[in-house]
Amino acid sequence: MVGGGIVGLATAWQMLSRRPGIQITVVDAEPAIAGHQTSHNSGVVHAGIYYAPGSLKASLCSRGRGLLKEFCAEHGIPIDHNGKLVVAKSEGELPGLGNLFDRASQNRVPGLRRVDREELRRIEPVADGVAAIHSPDTAVVDFAAVARQLAAEIEKLGGRIRTSWPVSRVRSAADGSIVDGPNGETLRGRITIVCAGLQADRLAAEVAHDVRILPFRGTWYRVTGELADQVRGSIYPVPDPSLPFLGVHVTRRIDGEVWAGPNAFLAFSRHDYRQWAVDARDAVSSLGYTGFWKFAAKNLPTAWTEFSHEVSARAYAKSLKEYVPDVLPGNLERGPMGIRAQAMNHKGQLLDDFLVREADHVLHVLNAPSPAATSSFAIGEYLADTVDRMQA
Ligand SMILES: Cc1cc2nc3c(=O)[nH]c(=O)nc-3n(C[C@H](O)[C@H](O)[C@H](O)COP(=O)(O)OP(=O)(O)OC[C@H]3O[C@@H](n4cnc5c(N)ncnc54)[C@H](O)[C@@H]3O)c2cc1C
């Protein structure tokens, strides 16, 4: 297994739980597991509102959140069902809210209701809008804590975890696969699963000619003052249906902090969390991709808004004010950032659904953006089923 993020770990755990005694080694390039997307996210356990009915995202999010909750209950990992409101700011957003409600109903999101202005203000007194969808089943958790527990369980079941083990190549051989690691070391296995997040396309050169990982940074602001005390759960806008990002939202996290964000803007490094870090190889990979320029040409106004959110708490507060009217720039303190691994094709389309591709004896997870953390236990089951089929 390449990649010790929540997807790789949940998959290894599912396989070991299904077939005790099989030999599994999880390798990760970093000195500790879960160092990237798994520990740099909003921590929202999504209820499945947004995803196209019938897609992998819809089915695996629905199954995954149940499995995640069971695992957390069994291991004493706190989850808070503090709920979520998706707020229509104006009459013009009501059709979009209605479409979202229909989609969520097809996805059988539990407890979902449409609420009017009065009720939305009762649920979240700091929010305002003309109507909203309320999802009481949306929760928050620390996905990095889940990943650490998974790693402990994997080791209890006899699996191995090797950190500081960067993989340079994964090859198919006649009777299995070969993983090239540091200092000339190799690992051999019957099947290798690659869950490398931001590096997924690079390790999948054989099967991913048509896919490029574009790193999208997302910066949060910490909400401070009395406003933060009044936020109860998550407050989201109606998202732009042409983009997989959910818009600027406010979330009370499992540690009690309230964060606003994340925005979405191209990152020039896939793994460096300093604000304007540039990695020459990563920057060339994005800016040299024709798909990126096609995407950029279609999304210039959005890119400008996202950039202004990146550099200015005032601009951020102005956007947030549309549905959290009392927010002031002084309530927003610059917080951390995450970097999303988002697959794009050469036409400049962001791939919406999860994507897994098979090569001989190798399975590549090529697109596992949000809600992949929520869905990770079900993605693990799905991959374990695929491995069973490959070995049959
Ligand atoms: C800003 C942001 C907000 C998000 N919010 C949410 C949310 O609220 N809810 C939700 O469900 N999801 C959310 N997500 C998405 C979620 O975090 C990811 O979908 C999920 O963590 C993906 O897990 P992963 O294991 O695939 O990737 P990662 O956690 O990135 O793990 C990949 C691992 O592979 C390792 N690796 C990479 N290359 C190599 C190599 N060559 N050799 C060895 N190891 C390698 C890396 O070191 C890393 O540990 C968010 C993501 C971001 C960035």
The ligand as an SDF file (V2000), in Angstrom:
LIG
                    3D

 53 58  0  0  0  0  0  0  0  0999 V2000
   -8.6660   22.1550    2.3980 C   0  0  0  0  0  0  0  0  0  0  0  0
   -9.3270   20.8070    2.4680 C   0  0  0  0  0  0  0  0  0  0  0  0
  -10.5520   20.6280    3.1190 C   0  0  0  0  0  0  0  0  0  0  0  0
  -11.1790   19.3760    3.1280 C   0  0  0  0  0  0  0  0  0  0  0  0
  -12.2970   19.1790    3.8720 N   0  0  0  0  0  0  0  0  0  0  0  0
  -12.8400   17.9290    3.9490 C   0  0  0  0  0  0  0  0  0  0  0  0
  -13.9360   17.6620    4.8050 C   0  0  0  0  0  0  0  0  0  0  0  0
  -14.3850   18.5280    5.5460 O   0  0  0  0  0  0  0  0  0  0  0  0
  -14.4760   16.4070    4.7900 N   0  0  0  0  0  0  0  0  0  0  0  0
  -13.9720   15.4080    3.9940 C   0  0  0  0  0  0  0  0  0  0  0  0
  -14.5160   14.2990    4.0070 O   0  0  0  0  0  0  0  0  0  0  0  0
  -12.9100   15.6300    3.2070 N   0  0  0  0  0  0  0  0  0  0  0  0
  -12.3160   16.8450    3.1900 C   0  0  0  0  0  0  0  0  0  0  0  0
  -11.2080   17.0680    2.4260 N   0  0  0  0  0  0  0  0  0  0  0  0
  -10.7080   15.9960    1.5950 C   0  0  0  0  0  0  0  0  0  0  0  0
   -9.9180   14.9690    2.3800 C   0  0  0  0  0  0  0  0  0  0  0  0
   -9.0310   15.5740    3.3020 O   0  0  0  0  0  0  0  0  0  0  0  0
   -9.1510   14.1130    1.3800 C   0  0  0  0  0  0  0  0  0  0  0  0
  -10.0460   13.6950    0.3710 O   0  0  0  0  0  0  0  0  0  0  0  0
   -8.5550   12.8770    2.0460 C   0  0  0  0  0  0  0  0  0  0  0  0
   -7.7660   13.2430    3.1490 O   0  0  0  0  0  0  0  0  0  0  0  0
   -7.7070   12.1370    1.0250 C   0  0  0  0  0  0  0  0  0  0  0  0
   -6.9700   11.1740    1.7150 O   0  0  0  0  0  0  0  0  0  0  0  0
   -5.7740   10.4540    1.0050 P   0  0  0  0  0  0  0  0  0  0  0  0
   -5.3040    9.3760    1.9000 O   0  0  0  0  0  0  0  0  0  0  0  0
   -6.1900   10.0880   -0.3920 O   0  0  0  0  0  0  0  0  0  0  0  0
   -4.6750   11.6070    0.7810 O   0  0  0  0  0  0  0  0  0  0  0  0
   -3.5560   12.1800    1.7680 P   0  0  0  0  0  0  0  0  0  0  0  0
   -4.0570   12.4070    3.1200 O   0  0  0  0  0  0  0  0  0  0  0  0
   -2.9720   13.3530    1.0610 O   0  0  0  0  0  0  0  0  0  0  0  0
   -2.5130   11.0000    1.8430 O   0  0  0  0  0  0  0  0  0  0  0  0
   -1.6580   10.6350    0.7760 C   0  0  0  0  0  0  0  0  0  0  0  0
   -0.3920   10.1030    1.4030 C   0  0  0  0  0  0  0  0  0  0  0  0
    0.4440    9.5990    0.3570 O   0  0  0  0  0  0  0  0  0  0  0  0
    1.7730    9.8840    0.6960 C   0  0  0  0  0  0  0  0  0  0  0  0
    2.5730    9.8760   -0.5260 N   0  0  0  0  0  0  0  0  0  0  0  0
    2.4480   10.6890   -1.5980 C   0  0  0  0  0  0  0  0  0  0  0  0
    3.3820   10.3820   -2.5230 N   0  0  0  0  0  0  0  0  0  0  0  0
    4.1010    9.3620   -2.0240 C   0  0  0  0  0  0  0  0  0  0  0  0
    5.2240    8.6140   -2.5150 C   0  0  0  0  0  0  0  0  0  0  0  0
    5.7720    8.8760   -3.7070 N   0  0  0  0  0  0  0  0  0  0  0  0
    5.7410    7.6350   -1.7330 N   0  0  0  0  0  0  0  0  0  0  0  0
    5.1710    7.3550   -0.5210 C   0  0  0  0  0  0  0  0  0  0  0  0
    4.1140    8.0310   -0.0140 N   0  0  0  0  0  0  0  0  0  0  0  0
    3.5980    9.0150   -0.7550 C   0  0  0  0  0  0  0  0  0  0  0  0
    1.7110   11.2640    1.3440 C   0  0  0  0  0  0  0  0  0  0  0  0
    2.8380   11.5130    2.1590 O   0  0  0  0  0  0  0  0  0  0  0  0
    0.3980   11.1930    2.1160 C   0  0  0  0  0  0  0  0  0  0  0  0
    0.5930   10.8280    3.4690 O   0  0  0  0  0  0  0  0  0  0  0  0
  -10.5650   18.3040    2.4360 C   0  0  0  0  0  0  0  0  0  0  0  0
   -9.3150   18.4640    1.8260 C   0  0  0  0  0  0  0  0  0  0  0  0
   -8.6830   19.7000    1.8770 C   0  0  0  0  0  0  0  0  0  0  0  0
   -7.2970   19.8300    1.3040 C   0  0  0  0  0  0  0  0  0  0  0  0
  1  2  1  0
  2  3  1  0
  2 52  2  0
  3  4  2  0
  4  5  1  0
  4 50  1  0
  5  6  2  0
  6  7  1  0
  6 13  1  0
  7  8  2  0
  7  9  1  0
  9 10  1  0
 10 11  2  0
 10 12  1  0
 12 13  2  0
 13 14  1  0
 14 15  1  0
 14 50  1  0
 15 16  1  0
 16 17  1  0
 16 18  1  0
 18 19  1  0
 18 20  1  0
 20 21  1  0
 20 22  1  0
 22 23  1  0
 23 24  1  0
 24 25  2  0
 24 26  1  0
 24 27  1  0
 27 28  1  0
 28 29  2  0
 28 30  1  0
 28 31  1  0
 31 32  1  0
 32 33  1  0
 33 34  1  0
 33 48  1  0
 34 35  1  0
 35 36  1  0
 35 46  1  0
 36 37  1  0
 36 45  1  0
 37 38  2  0
 38 39  1  0
 39 40  1  0
 39 45  2  0
 40 41  1  0
 40 42  2  0
 42 43  1  0
 43 44  2  0
 44 45  1  0
 46 47  1  0
 46 48  1  0
 48 49  1  0
 50 51  2  0
 51 52  1  0
 52 53  1  0
M  END
$$$$
